[in-house]
Amino acid sequence: MIIMLTCLLRYISYLPLAHIYERANQIALLHYGVAIGFYQGDNLKLMDDLAALRPTVFASVPRLYNRIYSAITNAVKDSGGLKERLFRTAYNAKRQALMNGRNPSPMWDKLVFNKIKARLGGRVRLMTSGASPLSADVMEFLRICFGGEVLEGYGMTETSCVITTMDIGDKLIGHVGSPNPSCEVKLVDVPEMNYTCEDQPYPRGEICVRGPTIFRGYYKDEVQTRDVIDNDRWLHTGDIGLWLPGGRLKIIDRKKNIFKLAQGEYIAPEKIENVYAKCKFIAQCFIYGDSFNSFLVAIVAVEPDVLKAWAASQGIQSEDLRQLCADPRAKAAVLADMDSIGKEAQLRGFEFAKAVTLVAEPFTVENGLLTPTFKVKRPQAKAYFVKELADMYAQLRDAESARQKL
């Protein structure tokens, strides 16, 4: 009977096995007898694979969850009229019920949410997120629209995947759960970013981890090993966190990859990229800045269908996506949407991108712009887009000079 029940659980594997997140998922699910189906190898056919397999367990990363969120919310806005009002009513009613600890009326699923659930096959009971922080509003959206459990965790390859995980049934969102019993977690002051363990109302600092699940070092690389593991065997993750009540950890910033702008402000580009990921036009985003300039700029790999639909609504005729990406009107529309998303997320003034370059070609592992875990390779991206970055800064300086003359 146990075997029959567990075989009813299905998991779809499409994340790269170079990612410790996917490896840990497969090992754990096989241990519990969950059936695993593998996608065709083509991301463009993933929706077909989901419809065929109809998984009950779905693991993903914030980049894909953000795209699901944007696709559904944009479709709702475009539907307008009665359909939009019905969705808003259902969403708010279900949200209110969940917040008050009550079971939502099944009527809302039948009227609205079952159609959304069908996008992932219609049977998903558990959704998990890893690789980078998932924003609280996207987490809430997934819980309401897809039902079941939506859990977030935090970890690294160097920590055998799991550092913290959310508990099943935890209704609080905006955190990555409590520490794995196999490791210790502490926060260390980062004075250059004004994070300390004495901060109120919650302690803040760099997340450090120690325990038997932590790696011993990088293969034949003592220098890099000493950079991340101190004399007391604490692994310095480079992520900034804060402790919430109940021993929950919240990721709020990134120490690695930070850079300083000309006016002395520190920037964590990955945090800003995660904010802009909600922009309907954006498939991928690379935020750049340096100590010679006062502004941030962005390289955006566009969502082709969304940009083409916008162009059609504006009466802009363009068969070639690259030509459309170069259109100043398209750049202005994307930057305006990014500004709107940034204001909602309460980015600080110097964290807004002041110029954008749109590109038709996505960032991929094959073109050297992404790691196997779908993170942007920053030095490679800087070299790849060196001309575009220089052009944007030249335009910003020219515009600033013109304003000063006025």
Beta strands, then each sheet from edge to edge (+ up, - down):
strand 1: 10-13
strand 2: 35-38
strand 3: 57-60
strand 4: 126-129
strand 5: 149-154
strand 6: 164-165
strand 7: 178-179
strand 8: 184-188
strand 9: 204-210
strand 10: 235-244
strand 11: 248-254
strand 12: 259-260
strand 13: 266-267
strand 14: 282-288
strand 15: 296-302
strand 16: 353-359
sheet 1: 1+ 2+
sheet 2: 3+ 4+ 5+ 6- 7+
sheet 3: 8+ 9- 10+ 11-
sheet 4: 12+ 13-
sheet 5: 14+ 15- 16-
end
